[in-house]
Amino acid sequence: MDSILVKGNGPLNGAIPIAGAKNACLALMPATLLSEEPLTLTNAPRLSDIRTMTSLLQSLGAEVSSLQDGKVITMSSHGVLNPTADYDIVRKMRASNLVLGPLLARLGHAVVSLPGGCAIGARPMDIHIDALAALGAEIDLRDGYLHAKTQGGLTGAVHEMRFASVGATENFVMAATLAKGTSVLSNAAREPEIVDLVHCLRRMGAEIEGEGTPTITIQGVTALRGATHPVVTDRIELGTYMLAPAICGGEVECLGGRIDLLAAFCEKLDAAGISVTETERGLKVARRNGRVRAVDVVTEPFPGFPTDLQAQMMALLCTAEGTSVLEERIFENRFMHAPELMRMGARIEVHGGHATVTGVERLRGAPVMATDLRASVSLILAGLAAEGETVVSRVYHLDRGYERVEEKLSACGAKIERIKGGA
Ligand code: EPU
């Protein structure tokens, strides 16, 4: 297993290109199952999660090829499809559940393994099941698999979700594109990745309105066509790299960055004393003067502060002046990075969904362990600002969601390298 060695060495200066969004791409790829014609995605990120989704789609009978080292992915689902998403792939990545809606819509039946829990929480599937059941699917759980079928296809329906789940919104919208009649989803999630999925489905001929609002209306059509679609910028990768100069000092321009993708996060950076300015190429981030100020953060569905930036924000607040409270409202167990940051000298107390962080002047390098994707990058950020060396082990988590992290940070002057093999 690889690890990452980081040496804290002062301010970062330069430019970092931001990739296409992992979480948009993971929803866009299953959309290929809705059409017999090819779907091409450009600006795709080069990540292990994308390779896992590629394997899943291939196991379902889709043809997947890539160009430009994976930046362009072309998928075609014209042949006979296999309706079963196997546990061996689904357990590796929860987003595999996004094939359920498309398979049901295209084939009228699907068998998809339940993903099981993960490091950040139990993450059940009840909201997905209720949403697809509203469209007429009959879903039973047998042998760890969801067995879903319809009587003569899906039928449009009005449905309100009990919580604005990102994945359940994506499954419902994809399924409803080929259902008979009109579907209305209320309390829908509003994340930019859902807006991007709808833009792509529209290019494929779907009739959808209301993306980015809590009510999405879908008029079912009989078939979808092929399309080419550029994946939206990864707002979580963007926020992560915006935090690098915030923690280390210096000035970094994040190429392709947009404030509208991260308005709540940018407000917190401003309150902490970090300047964010729009440029022609993206967003320029700089720490104004002296230490960062403490700020309180509550994670919420979009447009609130994203849970996927909570760990990285905590790394920043570890060296802020004063005490910050971070409240995690999306996942029940997403503070696994706190004890690792404490190994580096951070002062953090966790009580249930709240973490209280009392800033210290300086963190100290230490061997630490990544527990999940966002935790892993928060430890790298902390290491960049710490005195001495930090070795982050279990970086396979990092490779799921960040491409070429060492290269991007080194280009701005960071001392960071990958150590092959080891613990
Ligand atoms: N939930 C249920 N039942 C369901 C579905 C969700 O109780 O049927 C709960 C979850 O357990 C969780 C909350 O609702 O506590 C939010 O889950 P949601 O369905 O919105 O999340 P998701 O679709 O599973 C996506 C991202 C996550 C991101 C969340 C929240 C993808 C592939 N994943 O997950 O990304 O944290 O939305 O914004 O889009 C990451 O990239 O590191 C990551 C975890």
Residues whose N, C-alpha, C, O or C-beta is under 5 A from the ligand:
A	BS01	EPU	N23 L26 A95 A122 R123 P124 M125 D126 I127 H128 A164 S165 V166 G167 A168 T307 D308 I330 F331 L373
